[in-house]
């Protein structure tokens, strides 16, 4: 160290302030720094990832993406050019909903062919083991090496996929994953059928009744023969099924007809016996006569009852007027009788004549005597006629009453006969309906038996071959051009997907946007990662021949730090990180140098008393240092050392103590910091990592602000948030965060939004020159 430097060193005198000075320093602390924003509240450029952001991610993960791309494409190409060629033969059949209309009656086998399940059933029948056994009975197929086990085994991705799908479906439906086999199949037959069905595919033609029978095989002739054999076997089995069903129906109908014939004979015999026993031949006509007679008698009784009531009323009126001449004269029958009215006239005339003569003639005069005799004779005739009328009314009343009784008796008798006839009609109707029903059933069975016999002889089917399979001229699989094309697309998609998935699973903080969005801290700058050969000391220093981009990055951070503090305030800055190896000591040392270059008095304190490194960077002795001053074994003036950088002093950590948190939280440390504020423009404290020990929280509580260092791709979001939460609990105030060790040259496109090396190459400082120390 030169004499001038030693002189400068001894000019520094640090006097411990009183309690009032310490209090004022604490007040100044409260005025500096900013509040941390809630995580996720930081701004992003667009709020979403842009296309350029996706390209940056792919570029960063380029080696992983390239490996996935090469592996995927190589696998597809290897399979495509080494797989056994597979030929596909296709037979197209038409499954109609109705049979040819040869006869108009209904068939024995009549399904609802318009429903979807009918066609699904037919597709499953085409893939059944019964059709397969019938198909491989063909001599050419039966002797082929592919089924006998001597040929090459077929393997393709489609068959593998079908097997997996079948297995999954079996698990989901609770069914065992096993192929249904016939009871009478031998192990050899079972293997042959399984091998045959393994290459069969049934492909319905969309929106039609056409079905393609597709068979795949390394042998084109075998594939053609198999497809045609399946179609033939399906049609034959369909015809046989119809014939068998018709024959079984005919046998059943014959047995039922014999039973029904006996039932018809028994019912008709019982009906005839009933007719003979109860003379029920014309029962329906007799029922009509009885009903008509009931209606006539009912009308006659009603009429007789009415007449009897009328005559009874006249008779009772006449009986009441008997002995009353005036009442008899008013009786309707008397009034309507002409003879009586004539007699009354004669009597009236005789009475007038008698009255006229009584004044001139005496009572004994012969004329008078004759008149009296005439009056008596006429009155006698009148009374006799009235008596006849009364007797006539009485006779008519009695006759009407007798007539009513007679008709009522006849009506009751007819009702009894009708009820008896109805009882016989019920029994007769039961027997008649039984006989008719048995006859109807017998006729229906007879008709159906004849129809079934005819339909069983018809050899018609609703299935026919539209296009028979022809020998394929070239393989269907593998399709080299298609496979390579799809393999290329799949390789690109998988490579990109792997890149994005790994990026999404990687929770490390990688970009300044992560600092702003995830941590809610202002971003102060980006420090690039240098190669080991680019610097000589244990860590790169901006005053020792480092690439130009490195000192420019630190100067940018220095500028942001300067603008983060108010002019004239106490500037005590704690520099810490989440975990070790993030480069917070390197940032602290270079930031101190950059601040000293502005002609401000800067003190760099190595507060990491557990793993001190500051003294190594500046080639100083570790003792005496901070721990020595705090325990009183050294004075502050002796511990603070001048560096080769003008305006920069360093306080090493000193001897490693057993209790760093207690020393940093002691009143003596607070007094020491207050004294430093009085003698220096800037006091930078290199603190241990937050999650490692509690020293950083103790320092943050007594400092103006905290500068948080984040190692790019070195710390996860969760760990960084936990560290900030601990600092928040200690009352820390932040000026922002610095992203350190960013692989700018390794991932230039990834960090191109935040830093470009060409920005600094035009202004790079030549090696060996020192930048100006202007503020």
Secondary structure, 3 states (H helix, E strand, C coil): CCHHHHHHHHHCCCCCCCHHHHHHHHHHHHHCCECCCCCCCCCCCCCCCCHHHHHHHHHHCHHHHHHHHHHHHHHHHHHHHHCCCEEEEEEEEEECCCCCCCCCCCCCCCCCCCCHHHHHHHHHHHCCHHHHHHHCCCHHHHCCHHHHCCCCCCCCHHHHHHHHHHHHHHHHHCCCCCCCCCCCCCHHHHHHHHHHHHCEEEEECCCCCEEEEEEEECCHHHHHHHHHHHHHHHHHHHHHHHHHHHHHHHHHHHHHHHHHHHHHHHHHHHHHHHHHHHCCCCHHHHHHHHHHHHHHHHHHHHHHHHHHHHHHHHHHHHHHHCCCHHHHHCCHHHHCCHHHHHHHHHHHHHHHHHHHHHCCCCCCCHHHHHHHHHHHHHHHHHHHHHHHHHHHHHHHHHHHHHHHHHHHHHHHHHHHHHHHHHHHHHHHHHHHHHHHHHHHHHHHHHHHHHHHHHHHHCCCCCEEEEECCCCCCCCCECCHHHHHHHHHHHHHHHHHHHHHHHHHHCCECCCHHHHHHHHCCCEEEEEECCCHHHCCCCCCCCCCCCCHHHHHHHHHHHHHHHHHCCCCCCEEEEEEECCCCCCHHHHHHHHHHHHHCCCCCEEEEECCCCCCCHHHHCCCCCCCCHHHHHHCCCCHHHHEEECCCCCEEEECCCCCCCCHHHHHCCHHHHHHHHHHHHHCCEEEEECCCCCCCCHHHHHHHCCCEEEEEEECCCCEHHHHHHHHHHHHHCCCCEEEEEEEEECCCCCCCCCCCCCCCHHHHCCCCCCCCCCCCCC
